[in-house]
Amino acid sequence: MRLLITGGAGFIGSNYVRQVLSGRYPAFAGAAVTVLDRLTYAGNLANLASVQGRYDFVHGDVCDAKLLAEVVPGHDVVVHFAAESHVDRSIDGAADFVRTNVLGTQTLMEACLAAEVGRVVQVSTDEVYGSIESGSWDESAPLAPRSPYSAAKAGGDMIARAYAVTHGLPVSITRCGNNYGPYQHPEKVIPLFITNLLRGLTVPLYGDGGNIRDWIHVDDHCAGIQLVAEVGEPGEVYHIAGTAELTNLELTARLLDILGATEDMIRRVPDRKGHDRRYSLDDSRLRALGYAPEVSFDAGLAATVKWYADNQSWWEPIP
C-alpha cells in the first residue's frame, strides 16, 4: 500500500504520519508513506524527526497541478490535511485561506480522480457549522461558517463532496473539534498559554472567556480519521467529537493549576471579530463504526503541558 499525506509536516498531519509508521494502524501496516508539504510557518520537519528516513518527502504545494500530476499516481490512499487553519490570521487576510483550502482541495481532488486513487479523506473542522447555542450538530446540519477560515474549509468540503457525487471519487469528509497535543504550533490557544506561562508571561484571554470548545487529543482525532480511511462511505461526512466541553476561562484555569500559576497571569483582551460562541458535534455515526476516544482530557492536558516543558528546544525558536 502507498499512502500520500498532504500537510504531513503540520501538527495533526505529522501525528498521523508518526502513528502510521509506528504500526498503530494494522490495516496500514507496512505502508509506504509520502508526505507532501509546502513547509509554511506551520509546517516543520522536526515534527517528523522520530520517523526520519522512513517516508518520502515532497516539498510542494497542493495548488500545483503539475506537481500533483507527478506525485499522486501510484498512491492507494490520500489523506488531505494541508490547510491554512488559524482563525485570527484569516481575519487579517483571507486570500491564502481561500487559495489553499478551496483551490488546493479542488486541485488535489482532480489529481486523485485522474490517478484513480482508491480512497481519499478530506480532513475538516466543526467550525464550518458556525455557532450552536445548545445541543450538537449531526452530519446533516447546514453549513453556516462565520470566519474566513471556516468559510474556506466549508468550500473545500463542498468541492470534495462534489467530486464524490459528480465523478464518483471515493472521498469521505471528517469534521473534528479543537485538537491539542504535542507539536502544535504555539499560535493556538493551549500551546500559546503553556509556553507563555513557562516563560513567566501572561496569557491573553478573549472577551469574557465564555466561548465554549470541545477538546480532543490529536491521537484520538487521528484514530477517527484512520477509521474513516478504512471504512468510510464515499461522499459521506463523519464527526470526530471531543472529550471535554469547556469555556475558555475553564480551560485557562486548568492550565494555570497544572503550571502552578495564579489568576493574575490572565490578561483580558478585546474579543475577536465574529467569535463563535460554542461548537459541539454528535459523533454517533463514527461510534457506530467502532470509534471511541482513548485519551481523557485531564491526562492528555497534563501530558501536553509536560511535553512543552520538556521540549523547549522545539518551540523556543518559533517566532
PyMOL commands that set and color helices and strands:
alter all, ss='L'
color gray80, all
select helices_A, chain A and resi 11-21+26-28+45-51+65-71+87-92+95-115+126-129+148-167+189-198+218-231+248-258+263-265+284-287+297-310+312-315
alter helices_A, ss='H'
color red, helices_A
select strands_A, chain A and resi 2-6+32-37+56-59+77-80+119-125+171-176+178-180+203-206+212-217+237-240+244-247+266-269
alter strands_A, ss='S'
color yellow, strands_A
deselect
rebuild
show_as cartoon
